[in-house]
Amino acid sequence: MTEAASDGARVGARTRGVRVARLGWRVRSVALVPVYRLYTRRLRAQVLAATLPAHVAVILDGNRRWASLAGLREPGAGHRQGAEKLDELLGWCSGLGVSELTVWALSSENLAREGDELEALLEILAGKLAALSERRGGPAPRIRVFGRVETLPSRLAETARRVQAQTAGNVGLCLNVALGYSGRDELVDATRALIRSLAASQIPADEMADHVDAEAIARHLYTAEHSDPELIIRTSGEMRLSGFLPWQSSHSEFYFTDVYWPAFRELDFLRAIRTFQQRKRRFGR
């Protein structure tokens, strides 16, 4: 056998080995489906028997890394899969009786991404918002978008405003979508809004400081009149909030998971809820 033929045989054997390994993994995965279903059903029953968070927030992270591992090269492939996953999350929350869900879908830093990926991401977000406003099956969600919406590309900003108006009277859970959001921007904008309101009330400049307290600032946050999240979940293994809801998260419980957002399962969600239920919340006392 020539050296080239020998090398070719080794490569062929290695390729066949990879294929066999993948086939074995798929067979094991299929075989485990009933086990996962049974475990998920039992865990769901346990979670429903304990105190549930009324408001859950999720940082939807890991879309690009999931796509890379899956061998998907199309710009936005991971974001598209992540957008579809949101329907499942809404179903899980509704099934448990969670009344408010906040998701961080686009940070202000994301707007600096490269052309093709950003264009695909913006198109996916606009399409998903529109689809959620027409969602069927169970009570339709009431959608609210917050962040610096006015700085978003026109199509996405217009879709956000239209969807909010269309769903304002819905009786389903409240879905808050953070777009073009930065926690620092929110605090800056709240401070500016508070100062403007004091000036409009003709409060003298030397007396304005006396009117600034936690309640006054909270009234001018993007999330004014909404509850603070009791549980914040971040996918993808990153163990930080990256500026997400810095004011509102002061008494939130955090749950970090290595699972990338597009691969997030109901089982992972239930584990996060169970962990929340196992913690003793003292609120600083």
C-alpha positions as CSV (number, residue, x, y, z in Angstrom):
1,M,0.0,0.0,0.0
2,T,1.4,3.4,-0.9
3,E,1.9,6.1,1.7
4,A,-0.9,8.2,0.2
5,A,-3.3,5.2,0.3
6,S,-2.3,4.5,3.8
7,D,-3.0,8.0,4.9
8,G,-6.3,7.9,3.1
9,A,-7.2,4.7,4.9
10,R,-6.4,6.2,8.3
11,V,-8.5,9.3,7.5
12,G,-11.4,7.1,6.4
13,A,-11.2,5.0,9.5
14,R,-11.1,8.1,11.7
15,T,-14.1,9.6,9.8
16,R,-16.0,6.3,10.2
17,G,-15.1,6.4,13.9
18,V,-16.5,9.8,14.4
19,R,-19.7,8.8,12.6
20,V,-20.1,5.8,14.8
21,A,-19.5,7.9,17.9
22,R,-22.2,10.4,16.8
23,L,-24.6,7.6,16.0
24,G,-24.0,6.1,19.4
25,W,-24.6,9.5,21.1
26,R,-27.9,9.9,19.2
27,V,-29.1,6.4,20.1
28,R,-28.3,7.1,23.8
29,S,-30.0,10.4,23.6
30,V,-33.2,8.9,22.2
31,A,-33.1,6.1,24.8
32,L,-32.9,8.7,27.6
33,V,-35.9,10.8,26.4
34,P,-38.4,8.8,28.5
35,V,-36.2,9.2,31.5
36,Y,-35.9,13.0,31.1
37,R,-39.7,13.2,30.5
38,L,-40.4,11.3,33.7
39,Y,-37.9,13.4,35.7
40,T,-39.2,16.7,34.3
41,R,-42.8,15.7,35.2
42,R,-41.8,14.8,38.8
43,L,-39.8,18.0,39.2
44,R,-42.6,20.1,37.8
45,A,-45.0,18.6,40.4
46,Q,-42.4,19.3,43.2
47,V,-42.0,22.9,42.1
48,L,-45.7,23.5,41.9
49,A,-46.1,22.3,45.5
50,A,-43.8,25.1,46.8
51,T,-43.8,28.9,46.7
52,L,-43.2,30.2,43.1
53,P,-41.5,33.4,42.0
54,A,-44.1,35.8,40.6
55,H,-41.5,37.6,38.4
56,V,-38.6,35.8,36.6
57,A,-36.0,37.5,34.5
58,V,-33.7,35.7,32.0
59,I,-30.5,36.8,30.3
60,L,-30.7,35.0,27.0
61,D,-27.0,34.2,26.4
62,G,-25.0,31.8,24.4
63,N,-26.8,31.9,21.0
64,R,-23.6,32.3,18.9
65,R,-21.6,29.7,20.8
66,W,-24.5,27.2,20.5
67,A,-24.5,27.9,16.7
68,S,-20.7,27.4,16.5
69,L,-20.9,24.1,18.3
70,A,-23.7,23.0,16.0
71,G,-21.6,23.8,13.0
72,L,-24.0,26.6,11.8
73,R,-22.3,29.4,9.9
74,E,-25.3,31.4,8.8
75,P,-25.3,34.9,10.4
76,G,-28.1,34.9,13.0
77,A,-28.6,31.1,13.1
78,G,-28.2,30.9,16.8
79,H,-30.3,33.9,17.4
80,R,-33.1,32.4,15.3
81,Q,-33.0,29.3,17.4
82,G,-32.9,31.3,20.6
83,A,-36.0,33.3,19.4
84,E,-37.9,30.1,18.9
85,K,-37.0,29.0,22.4
86,L,-38.8,32.0,23.8
87,D,-42.1,30.4,23.0
88,E,-41.3,27.5,25.1
89,L,-40.2,29.7,28.0
90,L,-43.5,31.5,27.9
91,G,-45.3,28.2,28.0
92,W,-43.3,27.0,31.0
93,C,-44.0,30.3,32.9
94,S,-47.7,30.2,32.1
95,G,-47.9,26.6,33.2
96,L,-46.3,27.4,36.6
97,G,-48.4,30.5,37.1
98,V,-45.5,33.0,36.8
99,S,-47.2,36.3,36.2
100,E,-44.3,38.4,34.9
101,L,-41.3,37.5,32.7
102,T,-38.4,39.8,31.7
103,V,-35.9,38.8,29.0
104,W,-32.8,40.7,27.9
105,A,-32.8,40.2,24.2
106,L,-30.5,43.0,23.0
107,S,-28.0,45.1,24.9
108,S,-26.7,48.5,23.8
109,E,-23.3,46.9,23.2
110,N,-24.9,44.3,20.8
111,L,-25.7,47.2,18.4
112,A,-21.9,47.5,17.7
113,R,-21.7,44.0,16.2
114,E,-20.6,43.5,12.6
115,G,-23.0,44.2,9.7
116,D,-24.4,40.8,8.6
117,E,-24.8,39.5,12.1
118,L,-26.4,42.7,13.4
119,E,-28.8,42.9,10.4
120,A,-29.9,39.3,10.9
121,L,-30.3,39.8,14.7
122,L,-32.5,42.9,14.2
123,E,-34.6,41.2,11.6
124,I,-35.1,38.2,13.9
125,L,-36.1,40.4,16.9
126,A,-38.6,42.4,14.9
127,G,-40.1,39.3,13.5
128,K,-40.3,37.6,16.9
129,L,-41.9,40.6,18.5
130,A,-44.6,40.7,15.8
131,A,-45.2,36.9,16.1
132,L,-45.5,37.1,19.9
133,S,-48.2,39.8,19.6
134,E,-50.2,37.4,17.5
135,R,-49.5,34.3,19.7
136,R,-52.3,31.8,19.9
137,G,-52.9,29.1,22.5
138,G,-53.7,30.3,26.0
139,P,-54.0,33.9,27.2
140,A,-51.9,36.1,24.9
141,P,-49.0,37.9,26.7
142,R,-49.0,41.7,27.4
143,I,-45.7,42.8,25.9
144,R,-43.7,45.8,27.1
145,V,-40.4,46.9,25.6
146,F,-37.9,48.9,27.5
147,G,-34.5,50.4,27.0
148,R,-33.4,53.2,24.7
149,V,-35.9,52.2,22.1
150,E,-35.5,55.6,20.3
151,T,-31.9,54.6,19.4
152,L,-32.9,51.3,17.8
153,P,-33.1,51.0,14.0
154,S,-36.4,52.3,12.8
155,R,-38.0,49.0,11.9
156,L,-37.3,47.4,15.2
157,A,-38.4,50.6,17.1
158,E,-41.6,50.8,15.2
159,T,-42.4,47.1,15.7
160,A,-41.7,47.5,19.5
161,R,-44.2,50.4,19.8
162,R,-46.8,48.7,17.6
163,V,-46.6,45.5,19.6
164,Q,-46.9,47.3,22.9
165,A,-50.1,49.1,21.7
166,Q,-51.6,45.9,20.2
167,T,-51.1,43.8,23.4
168,A,-51.9,46.4,26.0
169,G,-55.3,44.9,26.7
170,N,-54.1,41.2,26.8
171,V,-54.7,39.2,30.0
172,G,-51.8,36.8,29.8
173,L,-48.6,37.1,31.7
174,C,-46.6,40.4,31.3
175,L,-43.6,39.9,29.0
176,N,-41.0,42.6,29.4
177,V,-38.4,42.7,26.6
178,A,-35.2,44.6,27.1
179,L,-34.0,46.0,23.8
180,G,-31.0,48.4,23.4
181,Y,-30.8,48.1,27.2
182,S,-28.0,49.1,29.5
183,G,-28.3,49.3,33.3
184,R,-26.1,52.4,33.4
185,D,-28.2,54.0,30.7
186,E,-31.3,53.3,32.7
187,L,-29.9,55.0,35.8
188,V,-28.7,58.0,33.8
189,D,-32.1,58.3,32.1
190,A,-34.0,58.0,35.4
191,T,-31.9,60.7,37.0
192,R,-32.4,63.0,34.0
193,A,-36.2,62.3,34.1
194,L,-36.3,63.0,37.8
195,I,-34.5,66.3,37.4
196,R,-36.8,67.4,34.6
197,S,-39.9,66.5,36.6
198,L,-38.6,68.6,39.6
199,A,-37.8,71.5,37.3
200,A,-41.3,71.2,35.7
201,S,-42.7,71.4,39.3
202,Q,-40.7,74.6,39.7
203,I,-38.6,73.2,42.6
204,P,-35.7,75.5,43.2
205,A,-32.3,74.1,42.2
206,D,-31.0,74.4,45.8
207,E,-34.0,72.3,47.0
208,M,-33.9,69.5,44.4
209,A,-31.6,67.3,46.4
210,D,-34.2,67.1,49.2
211,H,-36.6,65.5,46.7
212,V,-34.3,62.7,45.6
213,D,-34.8,59.4,47.3
214,A,-35.1,55.7,46.3
215,E,-38.8,56.0,45.6
216,A,-38.4,59.0,43.4
217,I,-35.7,57.3,41.4
218,A,-37.7,54.1,41.1
219,R,-40.7,56.1,39.7
220,H,-38.5,57.1,36.7
221,L,-36.9,53.8,35.9
222,Y,-37.9,52.0,32.7
223,T,-39.6,49.4,34.9
224,A,-41.6,51.9,36.9
225,E,-44.9,50.4,38.2
226,H,-43.6,46.9,37.6
227,S,-42.3,44.5,40.3
228,D,-38.7,43.6,40.7
229,P,-37.6,40.2,39.6
230,E,-37.4,37.6,42.4
231,L,-35.2,35.3,40.3
232,I,-32.7,36.1,37.6
233,I,-31.4,33.3,35.4
234,R,-28.4,33.6,33.1
235,T,-27.6,30.9,30.6
236,S,-24.2,30.1,28.9
237,G,-22.0,29.8,32.0
238,E,-21.2,33.5,32.5
239,M,-21.5,34.3,36.2
240,R,-22.3,38.0,36.1
241,L,-25.2,40.3,35.3
242,S,-23.3,42.5,32.8
243,G,-25.4,45.5,33.9
244,F,-28.8,43.9,33.7
245,L,-31.3,45.6,36.1
246,P,-28.7,46.9,38.6
247,W,-31.4,48.7,40.6
248,Q,-34.1,46.1,40.4
249,S,-31.9,43.1,41.2
250,S,-30.8,44.3,44.7
251,H,-32.9,41.5,46.4
252,S,-33.1,39.1,43.5
253,E,-31.9,35.5,43.7
254,F,-29.4,34.6,40.9
255,Y,-29.1,31.3,39.0
256,F,-26.3,30.6,36.5
257,T,-26.3,27.6,34.2
258,D,-23.7,26.4,31.7
259,V,-26.5,25.6,29.2
260,Y,-26.5,27.8,26.1
261,W,-29.9,29.6,25.6
262,P,-31.0,27.7,22.5
263,A,-30.4,24.4,24.3
264,F,-32.2,25.4,27.5
265,R,-34.9,22.9,28.5
266,E,-37.9,22.9,30.7
267,L,-35.8,20.7,33.0
268,D,-33.2,23.4,33.3
269,F,-35.9,26.0,34.0
270,L,-37.4,23.9,36.7
271,R,-34.0,23.3,38.4
272,A,-33.6,27.1,38.5
273,I,-37.0,27.5,40.1
274,R,-36.3,24.7,42.6
275,T,-33.0,26.3,43.6
276,F,-34.9,29.6,44.2
277,Q,-37.4,27.7,46.4
278,Q,-34.6,26.2,48.5
279,R,-33.0,29.5,49.4
280,K,-34.0,31.5,52.4
281,R,-34.6,35.1,51.4
282,R,-33.7,37.6,54.1
283,F,-33.8,40.8,52.1
284,G,-30.8,42.1,54.0
285,R,-32.3,41.6,57.4
